[in-house]
Amino acid sequence: MGWDFETDPEFQKKLDWADAFVREEVEPLDLVWPHEQFTQLEGPRREAIQPLKEEVRKQGLWATHLGADLGGQGYGQLKLALLNEILGRSSWAPVVFGCQAPDTGNAEIIAHYGTPDQKAKYLQPLLDGEMFSCYSMTEPHAGADPTMFKTSAVRDGDEWVINGWKFFSSNAKTASFLIVMVVTNPDVTPYKGMSMFLVPADTPGVNIVRNVGLHGEPLNEGSHALIHYDNVRVPADAVLGGEGQAFVIAQTRLGGGRIHHAMRTIGLAQKAIDMMCERALSRETQGSKLSDKQFVQGYIADSYAQLLQFRLMVLYTAWEIDKYNDYKRVRKDIAAVKVMMPTVLHDIAWRAMQVHGALGVTNEMPFLGMITGAAVMGLADGPTEVHQITVARQVLRDYRESDDLWPTQWIPRRLDAAKEKLGQFLEAEVGNL
Ligand SMILES: Cc1cc2nc3c(=O)[nH]c(=O)nc-3n(C[C@H](O)[C@H](O)[C@H](O)COP(=O)(O)OP(=O)(O)OC[C@H]3O[C@@H](n4cnc5c(N)ncnc54)[C@H](O)[C@@H]3O)c2cc1C
């Protein structure tokens, strides 16, 4: 019997260490440097944060997203899930543990598809935590449908020349390099005519036009760049994984990225439940504590059950990834997790916010940030609807149409069949009456 919901004691010790370390050493960074996670570590920030990274390394918990064969710790996705749900509580924790998006996904595809030179130039510094990267795929006119992308690269001697626009390229302003998805052969299907390029951020022609912010951030001071690639010249060996491979690579990247977001979301939602329960036990109104009110008990019970369902699903999907080592095979469940993620975080954060009354909607509590985060999760790495389509298509594969007017489970026909099968017993039963 192989089913087991227990963490092995040795790894549990590491998780316990991470739990205390994040709470005591990392969460304070979220308060004093709330927006600096993706800027190069310098001055006092380097002094404060570098020793924390060293501690993580000593514990063997650095860059746990990559397998041992790809230069990581080789813990697999299930252990990563257990760790990530701790890291999800803090915006700095993934950086301190060397497993922050989008660098994790970018490192993963370079590890899978990069040449030895590309790995030396980009992967090693990424794994060392000394470089940030950007994944530049979405375009201003098209995101959910990559077959509509227009940014192109044309071969010119030993170089490729990239032209076009990209939108929502997260962290472009601090990245050392960008992975750009472009059309290299417009004459074949986009699934075979697009390629990925590794482009150093200081290449002439990489022009950040605007740094789009999320709700609440000042205009043009956000992290999501509108980029004009204007005659950007890169050498022939800047192609990642070969010409025409972009779609295959994108699936590898996004499969991992989506499940990692889900793992961290568990931690964030748990944090909202923790706050909701503390408040419910601490606040009194109309003669009793909030925790005695049945509506509030309903919020707590629904939140607990919703998160438990989600957590089990994420852990199961992580286990499947470890077992099959093939994102494509686990596509249905990764997509299902991605579909559930925004709703779970939204619902739980919303209830926790409501239980806090007016204080809940202020900038002195984190709930509206979580709710914005939930909205983001319904879009980043593809909108919910597109993932619902994936789930439905994959589910439907296991079914066949019926050529009969009546469904297979139509009771009158099944009853006739059952009577025929059990006829001798029914006759005996009648005879006994
Ligand atoms: C915070 C954040 C960070 C991001 N970071 C990056 C990044 O680093 N790099 C990058 O390249 N991109 C990034 N993105 C972009 C993200 O991948 C796109 O927003 C996403 O793919 C959707 O594209 P779109 O915004 O153009 O929406 P559209 O494609 O215009 O879709 C709009 C809406 O239409 C509906 N819709 C779309 N397709 C379908 C369908 N087939 N069936 C039914 N309804 C549909 C959905 O409701 C969808 O939300 C980021 C987005 C966010 C919010």
The ligand as an ORCA input file, in Angstrom:
! r2SCAN-3c Opt
* xyz 0 1
  C       1.216     40.217    -12.849
  C       1.395     39.637    -14.222
  C       2.661     39.237    -14.598
  C       2.878     38.752    -15.893
  N       4.157     38.432    -16.264
  C       4.397     38.074    -17.538
  C       5.748     37.836    -17.956
  O       6.692     37.909    -17.172
  N       5.973     37.570    -19.260
  C       4.954     37.491    -20.164
  O       5.238     37.221    -21.310
  N       3.662     37.706    -19.791
  C       3.369     38.001    -18.514
  N       2.074     38.249    -18.118
  C       1.020     38.264    -19.112
  C       0.065     37.073    -19.036
  O       0.703     35.902    -19.460
  C      -1.137     37.457    -19.907
  O      -1.811     38.515    -19.240
  C      -2.097     36.315    -20.152
  O      -1.528     35.328    -20.991
  C      -3.391     36.817    -20.807
  O      -3.113     37.593    -21.942
  P      -3.798     39.042    -22.109
  O      -3.574     39.822    -20.883
  O      -3.328     39.616    -23.392
  O      -5.345     38.709    -22.192
  P      -6.172     38.348    -23.500
  O      -5.477     37.298    -24.288
  O      -6.571     39.599    -24.164
  O      -7.453     37.701    -22.832
  C      -8.383     38.553    -22.127
  C      -9.465     37.726    -21.509
  O     -10.207     37.060    -22.510
  C     -10.686     35.826    -22.034
  N     -10.146     34.754    -22.880
  C      -8.959     34.736    -23.525
  N      -8.836     33.597    -24.230
  C      -9.980     32.897    -24.039
  C     -10.469     31.640    -24.507
  N      -9.750     30.876    -25.319
  N     -11.701     31.233    -24.094
  C     -12.438     32.014    -23.259
  N     -12.036     33.221    -22.802
  C     -10.830     33.645    -23.180
  C     -10.178     35.697    -20.601
  O     -11.165     36.184    -19.722
  C      -8.989     36.612    -20.594
  O      -8.653     37.074    -19.297
  C       1.801     38.677    -16.818
  C       0.517     39.050    -16.409
  C       0.302     39.522    -15.137
  C      -1.076     39.954    -14.746
*
